[in-house]
Amino acid sequence: MEKQLLEIGSESFKKIALNEDAKSYVLSNPLLFNILKKAANRYLGGETLSEAVDAIRLLNEEGFTVTTDYMGESIRNAQKANEATQEFIAFAQAILQYGLNSSISLDLSHIGMLVSKELVLENLQKICIEAQKSNQEVIISMEGVERTDLVLDIYQEALNNCPNLGITIQAYLYRTREDFQRLIKLPGSIRLVKGAFEVPTALAMPRGEKLDDTYLQYTEALLSKNHPCSIASHHEKIHQATTQLINQYQPTNYVLERLYGIRNEELKSYKDQGYYCRIYVVYGKEWFLYLCNRWAEYPLNLFQGIADILK
Ligand SMILES: Cc1cc2nc3c(=O)[nH]c(=O)nc-3n(C[C@H](O)[C@H](O)[C@H](O)COP(=O)(O)OP(=O)(O)OC[C@H]3O[C@@H](n4cnc5c(N)ncnc54)[C@H](O)[C@@H]3O)c2cc1C
């Protein structure tokens, strides 16, 4: 019963997150905007680049490596995709200027993937060149399953000109077994996640033991080969098991990664034990979708949201 309720909660938030009417209702209502923003703040590095720089500096001072994403996705207009690209370039310049220890994470659909392949490749290359000046990586996030082929295709093509490029893969997709065999032969780093999007049951495993075992099989394959990777999860069981694999294989090219504001105290304890840990910071104004996604993946976070609003 409890599990069922959480699943209903999760599905509802996923639907709300993707509903354009819900988003514009909240964004055009100042009262709702201000209230929900209070709940979103715990997951945000800020709304502007300079606020993000301050948040990253603090995390770097605490000893965390960071990756940073200027929030946004599903842009269908070349001008907006180019504006987002300019923001990522400005962020890459800030990394160099302020000596930040941060890579860049992004959705390809934020920088032109839904406009044309040529545009997204051009924009991605510009961002990679700028990030390369501070020896930083650009990591592509993975989107809904209807976009997987396109994202992987662009990643593989871009890798020819952008050696500092990495990719995210979703353990819950059955297709990942084949994709993984191909991707691990490429030099780019791999971020492993369980997968966040609603997917037809024929294409993906539900949350549970089988998915956890599959996730850990990929983890072991990455760590045992010392392939550059991020083991990105908020699941204590996953990170616990990962530390045992790290102790066994002694890799040097991995990070344990979590989103900013989610179970970062546990990540700190791994860091204090000497494991490499990274925090994924997001900034920008597109926080509504992001907040709904955080509530969807763990609906009990809604109570945390209420507490933040009432503070
Ligand atoms: C750095 C990073 C990058 C990501 N990038 C992508 C991406 O590009 N594409 C994509 O599809 N997904 C991405 N995700 C999301 C990912 O796919 C999962 O949906 C998300 O991490 C939840 O799965 P899980 O492994 O953390 O645990 P789950 O199996 O979902 O949950 C297991 C347990 O983990 C804890 N937990 C999980 N989520 C939370 C939370 N929000 N708050 C508090 N506790 C929680 C709870 O104890 C829960 O019972 C990313 C996640 C991270 C950490």
The ligand as an SDF file (V2000), in Angstrom:
LIG
                    3D

 53 58  0  0  0  0  0  0  0  0999 V2000
   24.4310   13.1130  -10.8640 C   0  0  0  0  0  0  0  0  0  0  0  0
   23.1580   12.5770  -11.4590 C   0  0  0  0  0  0  0  0  0  0  0  0
   22.9040   12.7740  -12.8000 C   0  0  0  0  0  0  0  0  0  0  0  0
   21.7240   12.2530  -13.3760 C   0  0  0  0  0  0  0  0  0  0  0  0
   21.5070   12.3950  -14.7240 N   0  0  0  0  0  0  0  0  0  0  0  0
   20.4570   11.7570  -15.2830 C   0  0  0  0  0  0  0  0  0  0  0  0
   20.2760   11.7230  -16.6960 C   0  0  0  0  0  0  0  0  0  0  0  0
   21.0540   12.2960  -17.4580 O   0  0  0  0  0  0  0  0  0  0  0  0
   19.1980   11.0540  -17.2040 N   0  0  0  0  0  0  0  0  0  0  0  0
   18.3160   10.3750  -16.3890 C   0  0  0  0  0  0  0  0  0  0  0  0
   17.3930    9.7310  -16.8980 O   0  0  0  0  0  0  0  0  0  0  0  0
   18.4590   10.4160  -15.0450 N   0  0  0  0  0  0  0  0  0  0  0  0
   19.4910   11.0680  -14.4780 C   0  0  0  0  0  0  0  0  0  0  0  0
   19.6310   11.0680  -13.1100 N   0  0  0  0  0  0  0  0  0  0  0  0
   18.5200   10.5520  -12.2640 C   0  0  0  0  0  0  0  0  0  0  0  0
   18.6300    9.0420  -12.1050 C   0  0  0  0  0  0  0  0  0  0  0  0
   18.3220    8.3790  -13.3200 O   0  0  0  0  0  0  0  0  0  0  0  0
   17.6360    8.5400  -11.0470 C   0  0  0  0  0  0  0  0  0  0  0  0
   16.3150    8.8380  -11.4490 O   0  0  0  0  0  0  0  0  0  0  0  0
   17.8230    9.1120   -9.6760 C   0  0  0  0  0  0  0  0  0  0  0  0
   19.1960    9.1640   -9.3350 O   0  0  0  0  0  0  0  0  0  0  0  0
   17.1030    8.2170   -8.6490 C   0  0  0  0  0  0  0  0  0  0  0  0
   17.6360    6.9180   -8.7010 O   0  0  0  0  0  0  0  0  0  0  0  0
   18.6150    6.4000   -7.5460 P   0  0  0  0  0  0  0  0  0  0  0  0
   19.6230    5.4770   -8.0810 O   0  0  0  0  0  0  0  0  0  0  0  0
   19.2000    7.5920   -6.9200 O   0  0  0  0  0  0  0  0  0  0  0  0
   17.6720    5.6600   -6.5010 O   0  0  0  0  0  0  0  0  0  0  0  0
   16.2020    5.0320   -6.5970 P   0  0  0  0  0  0  0  0  0  0  0  0
   16.2720    3.6060   -6.9720 O   0  0  0  0  0  0  0  0  0  0  0  0
   15.2720    5.8710   -7.3770 O   0  0  0  0  0  0  0  0  0  0  0  0
   15.7920    5.1270   -5.0680 O   0  0  0  0  0  0  0  0  0  0  0  0
   16.4670    4.3170   -4.0940 C   0  0  0  0  0  0  0  0  0  0  0  0
   16.6010    5.1040   -2.7990 C   0  0  0  0  0  0  0  0  0  0  0  0
   17.5100    6.2160   -3.0110 O   0  0  0  0  0  0  0  0  0  0  0  0
   17.0790    7.3320   -2.2230 C   0  0  0  0  0  0  0  0  0  0  0  0
   16.7040    8.4290   -3.1210 N   0  0  0  0  0  0  0  0  0  0  0  0
   16.5260    8.3680   -4.4590 C   0  0  0  0  0  0  0  0  0  0  0  0
   16.2110    9.5800   -4.9560 N   0  0  0  0  0  0  0  0  0  0  0  0
   16.1770   10.4180   -3.9040 C   0  0  0  0  0  0  0  0  0  0  0  0
   15.8940   11.7930   -3.7720 C   0  0  0  0  0  0  0  0  0  0  0  0
   15.5810   12.5860   -4.8190 N   0  0  0  0  0  0  0  0  0  0  0  0
   15.9110   12.3310   -2.5290 N   0  0  0  0  0  0  0  0  0  0  0  0
   16.2340   11.5800   -1.4590 C   0  0  0  0  0  0  0  0  0  0  0  0
   16.5180   10.2580   -1.5390 N   0  0  0  0  0  0  0  0  0  0  0  0
   16.4870    9.6880   -2.7360 C   0  0  0  0  0  0  0  0  0  0  0  0
   15.8750    6.8490   -1.4230 C   0  0  0  0  0  0  0  0  0  0  0  0
   16.3440    6.3050   -0.2070 O   0  0  0  0  0  0  0  0  0  0  0  0
   15.3180    5.7400   -2.3000 C   0  0  0  0  0  0  0  0  0  0  0  0
   14.5470    4.8160   -1.5680 O   0  0  0  0  0  0  0  0  0  0  0  0
   20.7920   11.5690  -12.5380 C   0  0  0  0  0  0  0  0  0  0  0  0
   21.0820   11.3710  -11.1910 C   0  0  0  0  0  0  0  0  0  0  0  0
   22.2430   11.8490  -10.6480 C   0  0  0  0  0  0  0  0  0  0  0  0
   22.5330   11.5830   -9.1980 C   0  0  0  0  0  0  0  0  0  0  0  0
  1  2  1  0
  2  3  1  0
  2 52  2  0
  3  4  2  0
  4  5  1  0
  4 50  1  0
  5  6  2  0
  6  7  1  0
  6 13  1  0
  7  8  2  0
  7  9  1  0
  9 10  1  0
 10 11  2  0
 10 12  1  0
 12 13  2  0
 13 14  1  0
 14 15  1  0
 14 50  1  0
 15 16  1  0
 16 17  1  0
 16 18  1  0
 18 19  1  0
 18 20  1  0
 20 21  1  0
 20 22  1  0
 22 23  1  0
 23 24  1  0
 24 25  2  0
 24 26  1  0
 24 27  1  0
 27 28  1  0
 28 29  2  0
 28 30  1  0
 28 31  1  0
 31 32  1  0
 32 33  1  0
 33 34  1  0
 33 48  1  0
 34 35  1  0
 35 36  1  0
 35 46  1  0
 36 37  1  0
 36 45  1  0
 37 38  2  0
 38 39  1  0
 39 40  1  0
 39 45  2  0
 40 41  1  0
 40 42  2  0
 42 43  1  0
 43 44  2  0
 44 45  1  0
 46 47  1  0
 46 48  1  0
 48 49  1  0
 50 51  2  0
 51 52  1  0
 52 53  1  0
M  END
$$$$
